[in-house]
């Protein structure tokens, strides 16, 4: 019975991690498109872009505030 409980905990943990992995891509500010303004791809602070030229944050999740976009 103890082994089944541990397997259930591991399965739940893996499902949580798996659901967060795609959203972690928004933390990678190096994926800025070529030719985009300099502010695109920079990290948002408190859900807002700090640089002029960008007006929205893309991909906010539990681990980061997302990145700036026009």
C-alpha positions in Angstrom: 0.0 0.0 0.0 2.8 2.4 0.8 4.4 1.9 -2.6 1.1 2.8 -4.4 0.9 6.0 -2.4 4.4 7.0 -3.4 3.7 6.2 -7.0 0.6 8.4 -6.8 2.7 11.3 -5.4 5.3 10.9 -8.1 2.6 10.8 -10.8 1.0 14.0 -9.5 4.4 15.7 -9.2 5.3 14.8 -12.8 1.9 16.0 -14.1 2.5 19.3 -12.4 6.0 19.7 -13.8 4.8 18.6 -17.3 2.1 21.3 -17.3 4.6 24.0 -16.4 7.3 23.1 -18.9 5.7 24.6 -22.0 5.0 27.9 -20.1 8.7 28.1 -19.1 9.5 29.0 -22.7 8.2 32.5 -22.0 11.0 33.0 -19.6 13.6 32.6 -22.4 14.3 36.1 -23.5 16.7 35.0 -26.2 13.9 34.0 -28.5 13.4 37.5 -29.7 12.4 37.6 -33.4 15.0 39.0 -35.8 14.3 42.6 -36.7 12.1 43.2 -33.7 12.5 46.4 -31.6 15.1 46.1 -28.8 12.5 45.9 -26.1 11.0 42.7 -27.5 12.1 39.7 -25.5 13.1 41.5 -22.4 11.7 40.3 -19.1 8.5 42.0 -17.8 8.6 43.4 -14.3 5.4 43.1 -12.2 3.5 42.3 -15.4 4.6 45.4 -17.3 7.2 46.3 -19.8 9.8 48.8 -18.5 11.1 49.8 -22.0 9.3 52.2 -24.3 8.0 50.7 -27.6 6.6 47.5 -26.0 3.2 47.5 -24.5 2.3 43.9 -23.5 3.7 41.0 -21.6 3.5 37.6 -23.3 3.4 34.2 -21.5 3.1 35.1 -17.8 3.2 32.1 -15.6 4.1 31.1 -12.1 7.9 31.2 -12.6 8.3 34.5 -14.5 6.3 37.6 -15.6 6.7 36.8 -19.3 8.5 38.9 -21.9 7.8 42.2 -23.6 6.2 42.4 -27.0 4.7 45.1 -29.3 
